[in-house]
């Protein structure tokens, strides 16, 4: 497969931003948290969103451009010709898969049965912007790695122990764990086996990264419900899921993570992870490069739950059915967004225990929520009829 990474911080700098009317209906109780508000956004003329797209990204390969959805519309990015040629050689836009990762976009496409190629596209200074194209120029670097990645690929910064590049969960020759690889032509790679995460089991299924106190952490979830956090300071795993008190965590396939940047500051740890039994909010600390979890709450459970002090109880309301959750995303300020398989969006806002919801007009199927290039809100993409449609949601 091939992957392309584009810095989403460029969203909002420029680009043919198109914001349409509010779409959907919402309700809010007196004094309660704000319900989601969604506006349809569409790419510029000449751009096409692949029908099976979950990212909402649109392509204009004839113009060496892509357009990515963001908080207020689409931003057009100029991409190098060799990247366009790679997309075409891989079978065109229908063969590509895009995901967002820490300010980047990853575009995946098949290369060979045994290898994946990733292009990392970084926007250049705004001064180099082409007024004729109305696009932010980009530079590119590439990555090669075997097709043993069993999680999405994410971009990570360098540490004293690992290279800057891409990270993913792998399953190779009977071993599983986290791989961190440097861009071409470097062959620098770091594999850390899950056998070093005490008590962990299962094939990797989700991955996420966060940075606090100058230390990078990579969280890896498995199909068996284990959550192991790899410290960039020690290159060692900590089994965070194993720290849950008895009865506080029902293990299941981990399919997404969120460690909001504004809440993971100093030595404070706040994370969300989604499993088949619901979405857990985990709190704790980072001490000497090692994470510790001491609070576990299921945000999709109706029963009152004790907080870490053992005396205060919280009750979550209005949450989605765990079986209806198709995607989840935590924005930088800590709002937890959920897309369902019935065309709806839910949000649990920072500090709230009451979920609020919005049914996207015309949507009846799977909704994918993801990073929108801003500190709050989300981009939601779903099928309306047979066409992919994106929404800016706040």
Beta strands, then each sheet from edge to edge (+ up, - down):
strand 1: 2-7
strand 2: 19-22
strand 3: 25-26
strand 4: 38-41
strand 5: 48-49
strand 6: 58-60
strand 7: 65-69
strand 8: 74-78
strand 9: 97-101
strand 10: 104-108
strand 11: 115-123
strand 12: 138-146
strand 13: 154-156
strand 14: 165-172
strand 15: 175-181
strand 16: 189-193
strand 17: 204-212
strand 18: 215-222
strand 19: 227-231
strand 20: 237-239
strand 21: 256-258
strand 22: 268-275
strand 23: 278-287
strand 24: 290-298
strand 25: 305-306
strand 26: 313-314
strand 27: 325-330
strand 28: 336-340
strand 29: 344-348
strand 30: 356-359
strand 31: 368-370
strand 32: 378-384
strand 33: 387-393
sheet 1: 9+ 10- 1+ 11+ 12-
sheet 2: 2+ 4- 33+ 32- 31+
sheet 3: 3+ 30- 29+ 28- 27+
sheet 4: 5+ 6- 7+ 8-
sheet 5: 13+ 14- 15+ 16-
sheet 6: 17+ 18- 19+ 20-
sheet 7: 21+ 22- 23+ 24-
sheet 8: 25+ 26-
end
